Amino acid sequence: MKISDPPPSVESPRHWLMGSAFYIQRDPLKWIPQWMAEYGDLFSIHSPFGGVTVVGSPTLARQVLVERYPKYLEKGRSYALLRILMGNGLVTSSGEFWRGQRKMTQPAFHRRRLDAIFRMMVACTDHAVDRLAAGEDGRDLAPVFSRLTLEIISRAMFSTDGDEGADRVGEHIATLNEGALRMLRQPWRFLLPRKIPTPFTAQEVAARRDLDAIVHRIIARRREKPDEHDDLLAMFLSACDEETGRGMSDAQLRDEVMTMYVAGHETTANAMCWLLHLVARHPEIQARLHEEVDAAGDALEQGQLNAYPLVRAVIDESLRFYPTIWSIGRRCVEADELGGYRIPTGMPMLVPIFQFHRDPRWWDRPELFRPDRFLEGKPCPDGVYMPFGAGPRICIGNQFALQELVIMTVGFLRRLKVAPLEEFPVEPAPLITLRPKHGMRLRWSART
């Protein structure tokens, strides 16, 4: 095979206008594994508006994300949608700017910071369980967990509700998130102006304006009294570049606040929906979880999280089964050779995490939900399991999310027993994150 050869291009099926990209946009979880089986570990998908190369091998994915990451450091085109929400924050920025921001924000997720917000996470979870237990059986849990994770990230970011307008930040984030999802489903919305309201965008424009005003007002007030709070925003305000001594500008602070809000609630809320869905359909695993939670005592204490090995294994297995970050996009910024093929500068790359997590080449019976695989030792080769990404750009808040997931799993299962609603359809929607397409309705009952 000549190095100059480009990766093979998907030839069928092809849409009359959009080519094979039409099918990956409609149902990537169906077509990508089929094309991986037909075209191998590296292939291209083309449309009249450009193409993307799919990296179907964990070995090649590791080269893109870890070993040669400077050549693939720029984010893919799909991140343009996230910039509408997050601005130029950690998730969407690139190059030297990203490196500087990463260094400055890293201390905010130190172990000490996680310990400081532990009790807050427990209290928010307990209140959410109280509200759920008092509500109607069989309701949609997706908004329940979205509200809970928004409350947690709000308190972690702003410490209290005392700042004027802070309680509206979560509402505006939800409005903008739904607007972004509509753009993903209807690409023609990208042509609409972002700052001038139209009948299609008036709600999002109003939410963005109020959101920016609230955040900048809070930042200005905090700069006047920098030692008054101890929260994530205080950490960001005190952060500075080691070489230049400069801190974050107001614009940078705004973008990082938005990034933490969006990334810190959407993925965790979806992860909890998928976890309870799987637990509800496996009563024998749920019974074991109840035993483990009961044996640990009535109160979830700081430093006790290691007392729940099965809970952690269930979290790991549910993230394998339904990784909330279902794919990673990159763009080649320096021509490269990958797997015997030439990758030109500017080529978008797609790493399909969902397929990696379910491929029988690397997992023993991946179609089964079996948390014990994570208790029995190494369940897969290196580079196959990556629910939080891989390499230098691995999710900076992964430990924050894992602590939150353990607390919520223990808090809900300590008091509730869940069961499926057989008539309710459960289907993953691979949008910005892997969402339950129709929400997540379950039956529950109080445990005595």
N, C-alpha and C positions, 0 to 999 in steps of 0.2 A: 504494500500500500504506500503510495507516494504521500509525502508530508504535505505537498501542495494541494492535495485533494480536499475539497470542502466536505463537511459532514453531509451524509445523505439527507435528501429532502423528502418529507412525507408526501406521497403522491395520491393517496386515497384514504378516506373519501375526500372529495374537494367540492366546496361550495362554488357556484357559478361566479360569484363576485369576490368573496372573502377568502377563497381557497381553503386549505386545511385549518387555518386559524379560526374559521367559523365554528368548528367542532370543539376545539380546545376552549374557546370562550364559553360555549354552552355547557360543556360537561367534561372538564379536564380530568376528573377522577375516573372517568370511564375510558377516555381515549388515550391518555398518556401511557398507562400500563399496556394497552394493546399495541401502541406504536413502539414501546420499549421492546416488547417481544418480537416485533417484526423487523425493526431497524437497528436494534442493538443499543449500546450504551451512550451513543452520541448521535443526535439527528436534529434536523432543522424543520421548523414549521414556518411557512411563508404566507403572506397576504399582500394585497396591493399597497398596504401602509407600512410594510416592513416585516421582519421575521424575528424568530427567537430560536436559539439552540438549546435543546433539552439535554441536561447532563444526567444520564440514567444509571450511572455507576457511582457508588460511594467513594471509590478510589479516585475517580476523576473529580467528584464533588469536593473531596478534600484538597485537591490541587487548586481548585477555584477559590475555595473559602479559606484555606489555611496556608498551604505551602507557597502558592503564587498569588496570594490575595492582593499585593500591590498592582498586579495587572488586571484585577477584576474588582477594584475598590469602589468604583462608582456604582451607585444604585441603579436598578433598571427603570424602565419607563413607568412601570406601575406605581413607583414611589412618587410620581408627580401628583397622584391623587392624594397621597398622604400629606404632601406639603401643603395642601389646602387646609388641612386640619392642624398640622404640627409646625408649619413654617420650616425653618432650617435647623431643626433640633437633631438630637443624636441619631434618631432612626433614619432621617432623610439626608443629612449632610454627608460630605465626602472630603477626602484629602486631608491636608494639614489642619483645616478648620475643625474637622471631625476629631482628629487626634487630640487637639487642644481641649475640645469640649469633653472628650472622654476622660482625660486626666483630671479635669476640674470637677466633674460630676461623680467620679468613682467613690470618693469618701462618703457621699450621701448614702451609699448602700453597704457601708461597713457593718460588721456583725453588731457593733455597739448600737448603731442606729436601728437595726432590726429589733434588738432587745428592748429599745426604748419605746417602740410602738406596739409591742406584743400585746399588752393589756388592752390597748385601744382596739386592735383587731378582734380580740376575744369578745369585748363588750359589744361591738358592732354586730358580730355574728349572733350573739345571744339575743339581741333585740330583733334581728331579722327572723330568727326561729320563732320568737314570741309572736311576731306579726303573722308569720305563715301558719302557725298552729291555730291562731284565732280566725283564720280566713277559710275560704271555701276549698274543700278537697278537690283535687283535679285541676287546679288553676295552672296557668303557664308559669313555669319557674324562671324562664329567661329574664323577664323584667325584675323578678325578685333578686336574682344574682347581679344583674346590672346595677340595680339600686344599691345593693350591699357593697359591691366593689367600688362604686363611685363614692360612697360615703367613706370607705376606708382610705382611698387615695386623697380625698378632700381633706380629711383630718391629718393624714401624714404630710400633706403639702402645706396646709395652712394652720395646723395644730388645733385651732378652735373655730367656731362659727362666728367669732366676734367681728371679723372684718366685714365691712359693709359690702353686700353683693356676693360674698363667697358662696353663699348657699345657692346662687343662681348659676354658678360655673358649671356644675354637673348637668343642669337642664340644657344649657347652651351647647355643651359638648355632645349630648345625646342628639340634639337637633342637627348639628353639623355632621355627626357621624351618619345619621340617616340620609342626609343630603348627599354625602359622599357615596353611600351605597346605591342611591338612585343614579348617580353619575356612572357607577360601575356597570349597572344593569342597562343604562341608556346612554351610550357614549356620545350621542349628539349633544348632551348637556355640557360637554367640555367646551363647546363653541359659545356658550352663554357668558356674558360678562360676570366677573366675580365680585366687583365692588358696586355695580349699579343694579338696584333691584329690578327684577322682571316678575311677571306673574308666576314664573317657575322657581325663582330664587329669592323672593322677598323675605321669606322666613329665615333662610340661612344668612342672608346679608345682614338682617337685623340682629340675629344671634351673634354673628362674628363681631359686629361693631360694639355691642354691649359687652361681649366677652373680653375684647381687647381693652375696653375702657375699665372694666372691673380689675383685670389683672395688672394693668399699668398703675391704677390707683393704689392697689395693695402694695406693689413694688415700691412706689414712691413713699408710701407711709413707712414701710419697713426700712428703707434707706435712712430715714430720719431717726429710727430707733432700732438699730441692727441687733441689739442684745436682748430684745424684749421677748423673743420667741425661740424655741428650739425645735425646728421642724425642717422638712426638706428645703423649703424656700430659704430659710435662714442659712442652710448649708450652701445653697447655690449663691446666695448673696456674699458669703464670706470666701468663696472659692476664688483662687487666682492662679494665673499661669506662672509656673516656677521660673521660667526664663525671663519673662517681661515684667512680672508682678502685676499685670493688669487683671482685673476681674471681668465678669460678664457685663455687657451692656444691657440696657433695659430691653432691647429687641431680642437679644439672646436669651435673657431670662424668660421673656414671654414665650419664646419657642420651646424652651426646655420644660416649662410648666405645662404647656399644651401636650408635649410629647409624653410626659409622665402621666397625664390624665388619660390620654387616648390609649397608650400602650399598657397603662397600669390597671385598666378596668375591663376593657373589651375581651382581651385574651383570657383573663382569669374567670370572668363570668361565663364565657363559653366552655371553658375547661370544667367548671363545676356542673354545668348542665349535662355534658357528656358523661362525666363520672357518675352522677346519680342515675342517669339513663342505663348505664351498664350495670351498676350495682342492683338496680331494681329488677333487671332481667336475669340476675344470677343470685337467687335467694341463698344459696349455700355460702357464697362469698359474703353476702350481707350479714348472715348469721355469725360468721367468723369475725367480721368487723365489729359487730355489736359486742361480742365477747372481749375483744381486745380493748375497745373503748371503755367498757364497764370495769375491766380489771385495773385500768389505770386510775380510777377514782372519779369523783364528781367534778372536780375543778381542774381545768387545764392550766398548768403552771408553766412559767417561763423556765426554759432549760429541760422541759419534759418531752419535747417533740420526738426525741429518739426512742421514746417508749412505745412508739406506734409503727413498728416495721411493716405490718400488713397495710396500714393506711398509706404509708409511703409507697409500697409496692403497687397498690391500687391506683394511686396517682400516676406513677410511672407507666403502668400498663394502659391506663385510659389516655394518657398523652401519646402513647404509641398508637393506640387504636384510632384516636381522633386528635391528631396534633393541631392545636389551634392555629399555629403558623404552618400552613399546609405546603408552602413552597417558599423559596428564597430567590429573589431576582438580583442579578448583577449585570454589569455592562463591561465588556472588555475595553480597557483603555490603552493597551499596548499589545500589538499583534503577538499571538502565541501559537504554540503547537500543543494540542491536547488530544490524547488517545490516537495519535497518528494523523490527525486532521489539522488543517490550518484554521485558526480562529482570527478573523480580521478585526482590526480596531473598530470599535463602535458596535460590535455584535452583542445584543442582549442575551443573557444566559439565564436559564431556569433550572433550579435544583428542586426536584419534586419530593419533598420530605414525606408526604402522605404515602407515595408508592414505596419509598425506602422502608418505611415502617411496616409494610404489609407484604413484602416480597418473600416468597418461600425459599429463595436462594440464601437468605441470611437469617431467617427466623424458623423455628420449629412450630409448624401449624399456626401460622400467623392469623388465620381466620378465627381462632379461639381467643376469647378474653380470659387470660390466665395470668393473674398477678404473680403467681408463684415463680414464674420464670425469672422475675427480678429478685427473688429470695434464694434461688438455687445457684447463683453465681453469675458469670458473664453470659447474658442471654443472646448476644450478637457480636459480630466483629466490630472493631473500632471504626467509627465514622458512619455507622448505619443509623444509630439512634441519636437524633438531634432535635428535640422539641423546642429548644431555645436557640437554635442555630449552631454555628461552629466558628472557630477561628477568632481573630481579634475583634470581630463585630458580634460575638455572641451576646445575647441579651444581657444588658447590665443589671437588670432587675430580676434575674432568675431566682436568686435566693429570697428576695422579697415575695415573689409569686409563690414559691414552694412553701414558705412559712404560712402565707395566707391560705393556700390550698389545704394544708394539714389542719389548720385551725378551723376552717369552714367544714371540712369533712368530719372532723371529730365533733364539732358543735352541732351539726345537723343530725348525724347518726346516733349521737348520745340520746337524743330526745324523740327522734322520728324513725319510723319504718316506712320505706318507699316500695311501691309496686307499679308496674307499667299499666297504662291505659291501652289495652290492645287495639282499640279502634282508632287511636291517634297515630298519624303517620310521622315517622322519624326519618329525616333525610338530611345529609350534610349539604350545606351550601358553601362552596369554595369562593368566598368573596375576598375582602381584605383579610379576614380571618375565617376559620372554618366554623361557621354558625350552624345551629339547627335551623333548617329552612322554614319550618312551621312553628318554631318555638319548641318548648319542652314541657308537655303536660304529663304529670305523674299523679298517682294516688299516694296518699300518705296517711299515717295514723300515729297517734302518740304512743310512745313506749312507756310501759309502767315499770 
